Every structure is written in C-alpha cells, then in structure tokens.
Amino acid sequence: MTTAAPAAFRTVNPATGETGTTRACLTGTELEALLNAVTASHRTWAATPLARRCEVLRRVAGLYRDRRDLLAGLIVTEVGKPVTQALGEVDLCADIYDYYAEHAPALLADREIPVLSGGGRALLRRSPVGTLLGVMPWNFPYYQIARFAAPNLAAGNSLLLKPAPQCPDSAAAVEALFLEAGLPARTYATAFAGHDQVESLIAHPGVRGVSFTGSSRGGSAVAEIAGRHLKKVVLELGGSDPFLVLDVGDLAPVVRAGVEARLENNGQSCNAAKRFIVLDHLYEEFLTGLTTAMAAVTPGDPRRDATRLGPLASLAAAHRLEEQIAAAVQDGATLHLGGPREGGFVPPTVLTDITPHHRAHHEEFFGPVALVYRARDEEHALALANDTPFGLGSYVFTDDPDQAGRAADRIDAGMVFVNGVGLEGPELPFGGTKDSGFGRELGPLGIDEFVNVKVIRTAGAPAVPPARAT
C-alpha cells in the first residue's frame, strides 16, 4: 500500500468555522493490518446463521432510535444539516436496518428455476462474495453508510468503510453502534484513509467489490481502478434531476413540493430537483410562486428546529457554487433571486433563460439553486428533461394519469417520482444511469449487488438439491 501521508480527517463546523475533532489518517502499514483483519473476519460472519445476522441489524436499528439526538447533533456540526433533517436521516437509517432484518431471509432464499429437460431440479443460491470497500460522501453521513452496510452485512459480507474527510465523528459513531449491537469486531471497520490510498485499497486482493458515492469524475476513477483489478463496482454519482410541471390545475402544492425538493439538505442531494421544466401556459405563475416561496426561506442556524436552510458543508463548496452562479449569469442566464453568500451560507437562488449552449445547462448545482425552463409542450419538456449527462432521479407533476405514464416511460433516469417528493424508502431501489452511475442500493435489488448467485442443478435422482445451511 502507498505510504504517502494524506490530509487528516477534520470536523469544521460550516456554520461557525470552528474546528473540532482532528484524526490522523492511518499509515499504509496500519491500513494493511486493518484490511487483513476485516478480510479474515469474513469467513466467521458468512458462516453466522442468517437469523443471527438479522438480529444484529435489528439491534443496530434500535440503537439508532435510542441515540437519535446524539447522532443527529454530530452531523449538524460536521456538515451543517438542519437538525430536523438530521433527525429524519437517523430515523430513515433505523428503518433501513429494520427492513433488511425483516426481509433478508426472503430476499436471500433459494429460488427455483424450472428445468426444461433432463429431470431433476435447478435453483439459484446467493452467497456472500467477501470483503467490500465502501467510499462514502459527506452529504448524508449515516444514510449513505446504511444503504451500503445493511444489505451487505445481511448477506454475510464484511465491510471496510472510508468516510468523507469532514465526517470523523459520525463515522466513528457508526462503527461503535455496530460493535454495541453485537457485530463481531472487524466485520465492519472504518478506514481513515486519504484519497491517495484508495487505489491501494481497491487493488488489495482481499477486497472483492467497491461501492462508491460521489462525483462522476471520482466514480470514473474508481471504476477504472476496479476494472483493472476485476472488482465489481456500484456507483451512485451526481444528478441534475428534472422536475416536470405538466398539466396540473392547482400549482400551489406543486410549488411547495418544488421548494422542498430543491432545498432539502441545503440543496446538497444528488437526487434533488434541480431543473424545473414548466409548460408554457403555467410558466409565469409557477416561476412567480417558486421565486416567492424560495425568497421566504432565510438561511439560519442549523441547530434550530425552525431552520429549513443551513450552510453548505464547507466554505470551498459555497465558493464553488457562488462561482457557478456568477458564470451562469455571465453566460446570459437571468437571476430572479439570489445574493451574496455569507461564509458558508448561500441564499436561495432562481435562474432562468438557460439554453443548451450555456455551461449551466450541463452542470450540477450542488446547493439551493433552482434552474427554471419554459417548455412549449409535453414533447419539449421531455426533451429538456433528457438533455443532460445525468440520469439519477426525476419528478413529474400532472393531473393526467396517461401523461404521467408517458413521461415515466420516456424519462431517461433510474427513478421517477410522480406527484410527490421525499418518496424514497428502504424498500425502493436507489440508483441511476448515464453519468449518474450504475448498480442499485436498497430494496430487493440492493442485496443482490455483491453476492455470488450460484446455480445448483441436479439431474435425475436424487431430485432434490442439497439443503442450504442455516
């Protein structure tokens, strides 16, 4: 492994600038020892009865609920997430661990395949593949880990988790919860490793798969390294999700949904609504309503229950977004709402008059910025929705069920949500297409990403395949 000394993991409160926990990165030797321990733990965990593995996940869910205030407080400090949203993230994680604790036995059960000739029987049997590496982002410090950890621990894999550099406290808290819940030591471990050490982790023969959440550029680099070493990857990358306003009679609830979908997590969600595409006859009314509603949201202290919009996760992120807004205006976009940032706080911003010739049309705005487009008709709206390198999620609002069906069929994205926002759940697969990545997390598909789906076929007598160990 590389022995280069990466930057430390450090908590910097984006609302105040105060520095908290600083944790040195592991050396190459320490990482090697940690990864070897996680790899060695796999056989024991894989041989643990599934019922026992599920019971550990149930206890993890209970601990999330018991410690929800403490856990939420950590990510308010680390990334500036408004406290009510931080509590919601903790609750969602508990639901994810409960989902797999309840449903893993059915999802991992043998599945019979009718044989066409030769007699006997055939079935599919799912087995863990070994140790997996998870490389996680900062915007959902618990949720991203839960999407990776819950299904893969249920399946019997062991996990090494590299957290984001600004999330040392929440990462350590997650590992502590697993240990308290009864997960054997080093079955899940936190790798405080730098970006320059990730390549060595992926290349290590003990790692059998990689899950990465982050930018498209980062995902491309991870996939290239993994491919070189024949490791499977799941990539959940960026998004510039369209929010289509089609044939609706009452715009008020649509505007409210649009503001919620744009400002959640301070606008820093991969699958947030970012491009609002509105039919011509509704455009002016929607733009006025959205601008008015966004203007009513004032950035504030993320520790307060009433705060809907906190700071971006870092000064660097706020500066990048400020530069994007300025570049869009310079290119010809119209600024309907916005203003100067104050430290990490970027006010809600609304831009219009963006064309495919503008850089802004092809970029992801990771913050409280809404791009509003006028569509001539349904066909034009769908063309605008798909005119993006990304394909993560999408939103369609219409009173016409047939129109909803047409739009859902034609939008080139991994997820389509009709007449609602915030509809994700543990049972629904999450993922995208195009530059938004590939593979799925959560739901019945999430547990299949890192298992060996083995075919067992018997011919003639005995006609029953060997029973699966319990």
C-alpha positions in Angstrom: 0.0 0.0 0.0 1.1 3.6 -0.6 2.7 5.2 2.4 2.1 8.8 1.4 0.8 11.0 4.2 -2.7 12.2 3.3 -4.5 15.1 4.9 -6.2 14.5 8.2 -9.8 13.9 8.9 -11.2 17.1 10.5 -14.5 18.5 11.6 -15.0 22.1 10.7 -18.4 23.4 11.6 -19.6 25.1 8.4 -22.0 27.4 10.3 -19.3 28.8 12.7 -15.9 27.9 11.2 -14.9 26.3 14.5 -12.6 23.3 14.2 -13.5 20.2 16.2 -12.2 16.6 16.0 -9.0 16.0 14.1 -8.0 12.5 13.3 -4.8 11.5 11.6 -5.1 9.1 8.6 -3.8 5.6 9.0 -0.4 4.8 7.6 -0.1 2.3 4.8 1.1 -0.4 7.3 -1.9 0.3 9.6 -4.3 0.2 6.7 -2.9 -3.1 5.5 -3.3 -4.6 9.0 -6.9 -3.3 9.3 -7.9 -4.7 5.9 -6.3 -8.0 6.6 -8.4 -8.2 9.8 -11.6 -7.3 8.0 -10.8 -9.9 5.4 -10.1 -12.6 8.0 -13.4 -11.8 9.7 -15.4 -12.6 6.6 -15.4 -16.4 7.0 -16.8 -16.2 10.5 -19.5 -13.7 9.6 -20.5 -15.6 6.5 -20.9 -18.8 8.5 -23.0 -17.0 11.1 -26.7 -18.1 10.7 -28.8 -15.6 8.8 -31.2 -15.2 11.7 -28.3 -14.1 13.9 -27.1 -11.6 11.3 -30.6 -10.2 11.1 -30.8 -9.9 14.9 -27.7 -7.8 14.9 -29.3 -5.5 12.3 -32.4 -5.2 14.4 -30.3 -4.1 17.4 -28.5 -1.6 15.2 -31.9 -0.1 14.3 -32.8 0.1 17.9 -29.6 1.9 18.8 -30.1 4.5 16.1 -33.5 5.3 17.6 -32.2 5.3 21.1 -29.3 7.7 20.2 -31.1 9.8 17.6 -30.5 13.2 19.3 -26.8 12.5 19.8 -26.3 11.1 16.3 -28.2 14.0 14.7 -26.1 16.5 16.6 -22.9 15.1 15.2 -23.9 15.7 11.6 -25.4 19.1 12.3 -21.9 20.0 13.4 -20.0 18.2 10.7 -21.9 19.3 7.6 -24.4 21.9 8.7 -27.5 19.8 8.1 -30.6 21.4 9.7 -31.4 19.5 12.9 -34.9 18.3 11.9 -33.5 16.9 8.7 -30.6 15.3 10.6 -33.1 13.6 12.9 -35.0 12.4 9.9 -31.8 10.9 8.4 -31.2 9.0 11.6 -34.8 7.7 11.6 -34.5 6.6 8.0 -31.3 4.6 8.7 -33.1 2.8 11.5 -35.9 1.9 9.0 -33.3 0.6 6.5 -31.6 -1.7 9.1 -35.1 -3.0 10.2 -36.1 -3.6 6.5 -33.2 -5.9 5.9 -33.5 -7.5 9.3 -37.1 -8.5 8.3 -36.8 -9.2 4.6 -33.2 -10.6 4.1 -34.4 -14.2 4.7 -36.8 -14.0 1.8 -34.5 -11.9 -0.4 -31.7 -14.4 0.1 -33.8 -17.5 -0.1 -33.1 -20.2 -2.8 -35.1 -19.5 -5.9 -36.1 -22.5 -8.1 -35.7 -22.4 -11.9 -38.0 -24.8 -13.8 -35.8 -27.1 -15.9 -36.6 -27.8 -19.5 -35.2 -31.3 -19.9 -33.3 -34.0 -18.1 -35.4 -34.2 -15.0 -34.1 -33.1 -11.6 -34.2 -29.6 -10.3 -32.3 -26.3 -10.5 -32.1 -23.4 -8.1 -30.3 -20.1 -7.5 -28.4 -19.7 -4.2 -26.9 -16.4 -3.0 -23.6 -16.4 -1.2 -21.5 -13.5 0.1 -18.5 -12.6 -2.0 -16.1 -11.5 0.8 -14.9 -8.1 1.9 -16.2 -4.9 0.3 -14.9 -1.4 0.3 -17.3 1.5 0.7 -16.1 5.0 -0.2 -18.7 7.4 1.2 -19.5 11.1 0.7 -20.3 13.8 3.3 -23.8 14.9 2.4 -25.6 12.0 4.1 -23.1 10.6 6.6 -25.4 8.0 8.0 -27.8 7.3 5.2 -25.1 6.5 2.7 -23.5 4.1 5.0 -26.8 2.4 5.8 -27.6 1.9 2.1 -24.2 0.1 1.8 -23.9 -1.7 5.1 -27.4 -3.0 5.8 -27.9 -5.3 2.8 -24.3 -6.4 2.6 -24.0 -7.3 6.3 -27.2 -9.2 6.0 -25.8 -11.1 3.0 -22.7 -12.1 5.0 -20.0 -9.8 3.6 -17.5 -8.0 5.7 -17.0 -4.2 5.2 -14.3 -1.6 5.2 -15.7 1.9 5.1 -13.8 5.0 4.1 -15.8 8.0 5.3 -15.6 11.6 4.0 -12.8 13.7 5.4 -15.1 16.1 7.3 -17.1 13.3 9.0 -14.8 11.6 11.5 -17.2 11.7 14.5 -20.2 10.3 12.7 -18.1 7.6 11.1 -16.7 6.5 14.5 -20.2 6.6 16.0 -21.5 4.2 13.3 -18.7 1.7 13.9 -19.4 1.9 17.7 -23.1 1.2 17.2 -22.3 -2.0 15.2 -20.0 -3.2 17.9 -22.5 -2.5 20.6 -25.2 -4.3 18.6 -23.0 -7.5 18.7 -21.3 -7.4 15.3 -18.0 -9.2 15.7 -15.0 -6.9 15.8 -13.5 -6.0 12.4 -16.5 -7.3 10.5 -17.2 -3.7 9.9 -14.3 -1.3 10.2 -13.6 2.4 9.5 -10.7 3.2 7.3 -9.4 6.7 8.0 -7.6 6.8 4.7 -6.7 9.5 2.3 -7.8 9.7 -1.4 -4.4 8.7 -2.5 -4.7 5.5 -0.5 -8.0 4.4 -2.0 -6.3 2.9 -5.1 -4.3 0.6 -2.9 -7.4 -0.5 -1.0 -9.2 -1.3 -4.2 -6.3 -3.2 -5.6 -5.8 -5.3 -2.4 -6.6 -9.0 -3.2 -8.8 -9.2 -0.1 -11.3 -6.6 -1.5 -13.9 -8.2 -3.7 -16.1 -5.3 -4.6 -16.4 -1.5 -4.2 -19.3 0.8 -3.6 -18.6 4.5 -4.3 -20.9 7.5 -3.9 -19.6 10.9 -5.1 -18.9 12.8 -8.2 -18.9 11.5 -11.7 -15.2 12.2 -12.0 -14.5 10.3 -8.8 -16.7 7.4 -9.9 -14.9 7.2 -13.2 -11.5 6.9 -11.5 -12.8 4.3 -9.0 -14.4 2.2 -11.8 -11.1 2.4 -13.9 -9.1 1.1 -11.0 -11.6 -1.6 -10.0 -11.9 -2.7 -13.6 -8.2 -3.1 -13.9 -8.3 -5.4 -10.9 -11.5 -7.2 -11.9 -13.5 -5.9 -9.0 -17.2 -5.2 -9.3 -18.4 -1.7 -8.5 -21.6 0.1 -7.7 -21.6 3.8 -8.4 -24.0 6.4 -7.1 -22.9 9.6 -8.7 -24.2 13.1 -9.4 -27.5 14.2 -10.7 -29.3 17.2 -12.2 -32.8 15.9 -11.7 -35.7 17.4 -13.8 -38.9 18.5 -12.1 -41.6 18.5 -14.8 -44.7 20.6 -14.3 -47.1 19.4 -16.9 -50.9 19.5 -16.9 -51.8 20.5 -13.4 -54.8 22.6 -12.2 -53.5 23.7 -8.8 -49.9 25.0 -8.8 -49.7 25.8 -5.1 -48.9 22.3 -3.8 -46.5 21.8 -6.8 -44.6 24.9 -5.8 -44.4 23.7 -2.2 -43.1 20.3 -3.4 -40.6 22.0 -5.6 -39.1 24.1 -2.8 -38.9 21.1 -0.6 -37.2 19.0 -3.3 -34.7 21.8 -4.1 -33.8 22.9 -0.5 -33.6 19.5 1.3 -30.2 19.0 2.9 -29.3 22.6 2.0 -29.7 21.8 -1.7 -26.9 19.2 -1.5 -28.7 16.0 -2.5 -27.7 14.0 -5.6 -31.3 13.4 -6.4 -32.7 16.8 -5.5 -34.9 18.6 -8.0 -32.5 20.9 -9.8 -34.1 21.8 -13.2 -37.7 22.9 -13.2 -39.3 22.4 -16.6 -42.7 24.0 -16.8 -45.3 24.0 -19.6 -45.6 27.4 -21.3 -49.1 28.2 -20.0 -48.1 27.6 -16.4 -44.6 29.0 -16.6 -45.1 32.6 -15.3 -47.4 31.6 -12.5 -45.0 28.8 -11.4 -41.9 31.0 -11.6 -43.6 33.7 -9.5 -44.7 31.2 -6.9 -41.4 29.4 -6.7 -39.4 32.6 -6.5 -41.7 34.0 -3.8 -41.5 30.7 -1.8 -37.8 30.4 -2.1 -37.3 34.1 -1.1 -39.2 33.3 2.1 -36.6 30.8 3.2 -33.8 32.5 5.1 -30.5 30.6 5.8 -30.0 30.2 9.5 -28.5 28.3 12.4 -28.8 24.5 11.6 -29.2 23.7 15.3 -32.6 25.5 15.5 -35.7 23.4 14.8 -37.2 26.2 12.7 -34.3 26.3 10.3 -35.0 25.0 6.8 -31.8 26.0 5.1 -28.4 25.9 6.7 -24.9 26.4 5.4 -23.2 24.4 2.6 -21.0 21.7 4.0 -17.8 23.7 3.6 -16.5 27.2 2.6 -15.0 25.6 -0.5 -18.4 24.2 -1.6 -20.0 27.6 -1.1 -17.3 29.3 -3.1 -17.7 26.8 -6.0 -21.4 27.3 -6.1 -21.0 31.1 -6.0 -18.7 30.9 -9.0 -21.2 28.7 -10.9 -24.0 31.2 -10.3 -21.8 34.1 -11.5 -20.7 32.1 -14.6 -24.3 31.3 -15.5 -25.3 35.0 -15.3 -22.2 36.0 -17.3 -23.3 33.4 -20.0 -26.7 35.0 -20.2 -28.9 33.5 -17.5 -31.3 35.8 -15.7 -31.0 36.0 -11.9 -34.5 36.2 -10.4 -33.5 35.6 -6.8 -30.2 35.4 -5.1 -27.5 37.4 -3.4 -24.0 37.3 -1.9 -23.1 34.4 0.3 -22.1 34.9 3.9 -19.4 32.4 4.7 -20.9 29.0 4.0 -24.5 30.4 3.7 -25.7 30.7 0.2 -29.2 32.3 -0.2 -31.9 30.6 -2.3 -31.3 31.3 -5.9 -33.5 31.2 -9.0 -32.1 31.3 -12.6 -33.9 31.3 -15.9 -33.1 31.8 -19.6 -30.6 29.0 -19.6 -30.0 27.4 -23.0 -28.2 24.2 -24.1 -25.3 26.5 -25.1 -24.7 27.5 -21.5 -22.3 25.7 -19.2 -25.0 25.8 -16.5 -27.3 23.6 -18.7 -24.9 20.7 -18.4 -23.6 21.1 -14.8 -24.9 20.0 -11.4 -25.6 22.9 -9.0 -25.0 21.4 -5.5 -26.8 23.9 -3.4 -30.0 25.9 -3.1 -30.1 27.0 -6.8 -33.2 26.3 -9.0 -32.9 26.5 -12.8 -36.3 27.1 -14.4 -37.1 26.3 -18.0 -40.1 27.1 -20.2 -41.3 24.1 -22.3 -43.5 24.6 -25.4 -45.4 21.3 -24.8 -45.0 17.9 -23.3 -42.7 16.7 -26.1 -40.4 19.7 -25.5 -40.5 19.2 -21.7 -39.3 15.6 -22.1 -36.6 16.6 -24.5 -35.3 19.1 -22.0 -35.5 16.6 -19.1 -33.3 14.1 -21.0 -30.9 16.7 -22.3 -28.4 16.1 -19.5 -25.4 13.9 -19.0 -27.0 12.7 -15.7 -29.8 10.3 -15.1 -30.4 9.7 -11.4 -33.9 10.7 -10.4 -36.8 12.8 -11.8 -40.2 14.3 -10.7 -43.4 14.5 -12.8 -46.4 16.6 -11.7 -49.6 16.2 -13.7 -53.3 15.6 -13.1 -53.4 13.3 -16.2 -52.6 9.6 -15.4 -51.9 8.9 -19.1 -49.5 11.8 -19.3 -47.8 10.6 -16.1 -47.3 7.2 -17.7 -45.9 8.6 -20.9 -43.4 10.8 -19.0 -42.4 7.9 -16.7 -41.7 5.7 -19.7 -39.6 8.3 -21.6 -37.6 10.0 -18.9 -34.0 8.6 -19.0 -33.4 8.2 -15.3 -33.1 5.5 -12.7 -36.0 6.8 -10.7 -39.3 8.6 -11.5 -41.5 10.1 -8.8 -45.0 11.1 -9.8 -46.9 13.9 -7.9 -44.7 13.7 -4.8 -41.3 14.3 -3.4 -39.5 12.6 -0.5 -41.0 9.3 -1.6 -37.8 7.2 -1.2 -37.8 4.3 1.2 -35.8 1.3 2.3 -37.9 -1.0 0.0 -37.2 1.1 -3.2 -34.1 0.5 -5.2 -31.9 3.7 -5.5 -29.6 4.4 -8.4 -29.2 5.9 -11.8 -28.0 5.7 -15.4 -25.7 7.6 -17.7 -23.2 9.8 -15.8 -25.2 9.2 -12.6 -23.6 5.7 -12.3 -24.9 2.1 -12.3 -26.0 -0.5 -9.8 -28.7 -0.2 -7.2 -28.8 0.2 -3.5 -31.7 -0.7 -1.1 -34.8 -2.7 -1.8 -34.7 -6.2 -3.2 -32.1 -5.2 -5.8 -29.6 -3.7 -3.3 -28.9 -7.1 -1.6 -28.1 -8.8 -4.9 -25.3 -6.4 -6.0 -22.5 -8.1 -4.0 -23.5 -11.8 -3.8 -22.5 -14.8 -5.8 -25.7 -16.0 -7.4 -24.8 -19.7 -7.8 -26.7 -22.2 -10.0 -27.2 -25.6 -8.4 -28.6 -28.2 -10.8 -29.3 -31.9 -10.1 -30.2 -34.3 -12.9 -32.4 -37.4 -12.2 -32.3 -39.0 -8.7 -31.9 -37.6 -6.2 -34.2 -34.9 -7.5 -33.8 -32.5 -4.5 -30.7 -30.3 -4.3 -28.8 -30.2 -1.0 -30.4 -28.0 1.6 -29.0 -24.7 2.3 -27.1 -24.4 5.6 -28.9 -22.2 8.2 
